[in-house]
Amino acid sequence: MTMLQRLALPPRTEAASAPAAPERMQALIERTLELDRHVQRRARADLAALPELALAPDARAALGPKYPARAFAYLEELDRGDDDAPAAEAALLDEAARYFRGAIRPQSPHSLFNMVPEPSVEATAAAWLATAYNANSLMDAFGGEALLIEQQVARKIGRWAGWPQAMGISCNGGKFTIMYAIKSALSRIAPESIRDGLPRDLVILCSEGAHYCVEHAASLLGLGSGRCLRVPSGSDGRMRPDALRRMLDEQHAQGRRVAAIVCCGGTTINFNCEDAREVREIADAFARERKLPARPYLHLDSVIGWLYLSLLDADEAQLRERVPDPRSRARIAEVLRRLRGVDGFDSLGVDFHKDGLCPYASSFFVARDRRFMDELGDGSYRYGEQDFQYGQFRAYRYTFENSRPGQGILAAWMNLRRLGRAGYGDYLAGLHQARDALADALQRHGLFRVLNRASLGWELVFEAPFAPDLLALAPSRQDLALGFMQECWDRVNAGYDLPLFSIVPGYRIDNDPDAVTTGFLLYPMQQRSDAQWDRAVALIAAQFHDFQARLRAQPRALSASAFEKPIR
């Protein structure tokens, strides 16, 4: 049963006097189901037309981790799009189906590409309702209590971090949370910049392992990507304390002001996470010794790691009870140790669509207090107590957008209220248990080697043992691995029900710059049975053996290819 079908089911208990669904809502439900049936029908027809795979004869029995894709050129497609006539019903249905071609299906047990969970029914239904009611989070006069619930979400997560006066902003993705943080930092260190523009003596620092969008965010804000400086990290993935202090001193000596330090709060690969207390102490000591008016703004890019805040209040005995598996508990305990100083930070980021069981997009910039409302404005208005009375609250003065969707707000709130802090803690423990179960499946099979045993996250990076005679056909191991990866992706893109996983060129084993290889990435986002994990590993192995056998039977030179990492 699909999520759409579950959502369309009547309530478990129906009172005889319950009113019928409003006519418009019923029409929306029926139309959505009609579109879904057509999407599924078209996808199954494409799947049935595929030839059988000798390496996986049952790979056409069910839809795979992606809807069948087609190859096309964007500019050619755009040049064809000149039909302005109204479309017939059949054409409309086909357009809806076309929208999903090549899209990932997170409900598939073989969807292991990235941190893309299947959202909960409750959160998805709430997001749909916000869409159906066409709520606008511009201001409370338009959106009602949507803006209050937005702040309640931020306040709840903020309290987990130790910020009793936290407030925040719902936004569309983690890059926005970083942009809000950097803009707040720039306005705080240079208040005149709100009206006069940025001075040229400002820089920001971030960890070597921070997300690649930090430079882009700096560029979009007018600071410039070159003003974002990365601090070298150590073998544990954290910024090296000596390197952080040295760079702070170097920038000060050059007459530059460090507006912000963007810290990792858990990355997609290797789960790099800073020691929050250590970073704060270094920033405080720097400001004190240099007699600065304030230390640099501290932002925790925790769009993944926010989930650990649900267990931040647990002591050792409670953690042992909540997370009985010792492998999972050791990883979680170390992350909690590093996050214990977050109460001294200024802001953090949350992606409920990553590991909060919400549909896209549900991100939050959470700040320790409401100062950001003035720092993100245009300098012509300051928030006062009167702004926090119903009918007076206007978010557009500090948000990047004016009109804003409310789906992410209600979806996040539904899950927070349904699961509670304890429920999210249990979900985190379950993700780590899924990681261990998949690692055990890799070990049972015996072909692949897990590379990231030191990672604090629940992702798995493994190495494939390419034969020496085949390595000689390629410029490098990476090029051979890319050839294998592309074949696996081609099958999944065609629609076959095979594992969708990813590749990590230039992977540093245990963050060691001298131990670099090409790894493959698996992201388990829910627990499966041992048999299911064994099946997934066996299907990857079958493709690996097939790739090597065909390359050996028909040797061909593999050329070097430019490649952008799909996940960084």
Secondary structure, 3 states (H helix, E strand, C coil): CCHHHHHHCCCCCCCCCCCCCCHHHHHHHHHHHHHHHHHHHHHHHHHHCCCCECCECCCCCCCCCECCCCCCCHHHHHHHCCCCCCCCHHHHHHHHHHHCCCCECCCCCCECCCCCCCCCHHHHHHHHHHHHCCCECCEHHHHCCHHHHHHHHHHHHHHHHCCCCCEEEEECCHHHHHHHHHHHHHHHHCCCHHHHCCCCCEEEEEECCCCCHHHHHHHHCCCCHHHEEEECECCCCCECHHHHHHHHHHHHHCCCEEEEEEEEECCCCCCCECCHHHHHHHHHHHHHHCCCCCCCEEEEECCCHHHHHHHCCCCHHHHHHHCCCHHHHHHHHHHHHHHCCHHHCCEEEEEHHHHCCCCCCCEEEEECCCCHHHHCCCCCCCCCHHHHCCCCCEHHHCCCCCCCECHHHHHHHHHHHHHHHHHHHHHHHHHHHHHHHHHHHHHHHCCCEECCCCCCCCCEEEECCCCHHHHCCCCCHHHHHHHHHHHHHHHHHHCCCCCECEEEEEEEHHHCCCCEEEEEEECCCCCCCHHHHHHHHHHHHHHHHHHHHHHHHCCCCCCCCCCCCCCC
